[in-house]
C-alpha cells in the first residue's frame, strides 16, 4: 500500500491535476464497461448469479485480470476464477482485462445463439435435455444419443447440453458466435 501510494503521487505530479482527473474518469468508465459485460454474462447464463452477487458486484470498482505471462497466449478464458499470487512475470492488468472482455463478448454472443436455439426447439419438442453420464471433477460429460447431435449451453454458469437434429448441432459448431441468435429471432417471430 505504501509503495502504491507513492507511485500514485508520482503519477499525479507528473500528469498534473487535470490530466490525472481525466485518467481517473477513463478508468472509471472502463470499470463500468467491464461490470456491464459481467451483468450481460449473467443475463445469458454464462456467469453464475451467486458468483456475480458475491464476487463481481462487491469488487465492481477494483477488478482487474491477473494473468501470468508464461501461460498467456492468444487465448484468454472468459470465466471467473480465484487467483493466487506468483513470483513469475504477470501481464499488464489492463491488457489482460481487455483480452478477457473480448473473450467474454464472444462467449455472450455464443450463449445468445445457444439460448435462442434451445428456447425455440425445446417447447416444440425438437430438443431435449441431454443425459449426464458423469459430473467429473469440473465439467459434466453428456451421453451421446444415436441420431442426434448436441448443443452445449451454460445455464447459471454451469454446462448443460441438449439433443438436437445433428444438422443443427453441426451448423451451430461451425458458425460464428452471433449467427444463430439472429436466425432464431427471425424464426421465433415467424412461428410465434
Secondary structure, 3 states (H helix, E strand, C coil): CHHHHHHHHHHHHHHCHHHHHHHHHHHHHHHHHHHHHHHHHHHCCCCCHHHHHHHHHHHCCCCCCCCEHHHCCCCCCCCCCCCCCCCCCECCHHHHHHHHHHHHHHHHHHHHHHHHHHHHHHHHCCCEECCEEECCCCCCEECCCCCEEEEEEEECCEEEEEEEEHHHHHHHHCCCCCHHHHHHHHHHHHHC
